[in-house]
């Protein structure tokens, strides 16, 4: 146990966490697979992570530094993946807190750091990217002290060691002078010196807490977790204690420990190490693997409740079944409930209409799930995101977010105006040269559909981050969205003639020769009401010509609606149709007569059919 260190890496999105891990892996001479040699962001192995440039799934790695084995846990930086963060911190005894030397600590740093301080972990502060133009090491360190004080850190936590580093160059040192640095070893030395070895006892009965589940085609479900007490051996009989306290005996078919980025078979592991175990078919996250003769359960992992929900449905559009490999009720149900095994912050409830209400930690959390299902070949449709209200002391409360905004000074006015219209309350405002730093408390519902609007208002120069705040009373008086939809009245392919004549009504989502159906949303109306239009209209041909035939109109480039854009755009009476090839927006009721009947029924108007 003296030769083991378990560390988690905490950082805001894009502060160099994954790049620093790359340097640790390479300079410890860890053997890498052929696929990862010469590759950047080794730990971000998922395709979605590489595209978005963020860490979504926690991952384990291990390096050997001298006589010490260092288990590294890469944590997500975004608050929407807090469920991943909370459970993997249970495996660690200390944390590396990465701070960008230019930007200082950012909001997502606050979220994960708060969790780590609550667990009493020892923190090593790494001021990273000191090679960046405009790096402000003294400012970053001072802001870090302020953040620790703000989060209520005690004297033990405030006495943190500081390492300066350039993860990209693979260098670190005790002083912010890049020219004096040679390698990353000062960071390794700090880990061995300051991070405590695991507090565990080999002589006690076996106790292992499962924090991650990994599927394997040959070994079945693999449970990954930390051994808190005792010794575990390959082929050993153990007791599995589930969340309800029920106990079952199994035999371990495979015991693996981490080496580099992979798992290697071992015959025995002792308390304090992180291992992977196969042979328990129904094990899930948060449960205990205990001694067969003297089983003692560990405390269950406490996970924050979800705040946003969406309804997943079987695709009912005219194009249903054309593009997806898996589109039936049974296939979608099986896949959604399978996701619960690996995502502890997700909730899935099936209603009486064979629809599934899926609840998560935020819009991004659910959008990533949808994108993953889509890439796996699933076809379905989803409703507009909604907040999850909760009853507190007999009153219905709604979730609020703390939002941190960083914008150039000239865009301050438009941001404050939009925040006010979305029921936000300003808590703090600072002027950092030409950059305004603003902090608001806003209902989660007020954030829906704002991210793209924010980027447009600030010409792409604004930075916005949110973390969950608390449940508070709903302010009410929500106004409906200020735009309507352009809805197709015909089935067929879009035509350049029809599109050009209608583009003055708003923003179109399609170019010519795209197959559409009646009731599909083909554009955004400039006004607040929906308009039914015919974008398949063709020009009547004749042998007569006039000087006015040569139209000066040209067709503007349509707006391409990605998944995130579509989820932010849709209203309560619209769905997003998700297939492996296409993202479509459609009306809940495709025919205009059905739409009007539904509107009248909602208003309580009686009429005869």
Helices and strands as residue ranges (DSSP letters): E 4-11, H 17-27, H 47-52, E 59-65, E 68-74, G 79-81, H 82-88, G 89-91, E 94-100, H 107-118, E 122-128, H 137-150, H 155-158, E 162-166, E 171-173, G 178-180, H 185-194, E 207-216, E 220-229, E 231-233, E 237-241, E 247-251, E 254-259, E 262-265, E 268-270, E 274-278, E 288-291, E 308-313, H 329-339, E 347-350, E 356-360, H 363-375, E 380-382, E 386-387, E 390-392, E 395-408, G 409-411, H 412-421, E 425-432, E 435-443, H 444-447, H 451-457, E 463-473, E 484-488, E 492-493, H 496-502, G 503-505, E 506-508, E 515-516, E 521-525, E 531-533, G 547-549, H 563-569, E 574-578, E 583-587, H 592-603
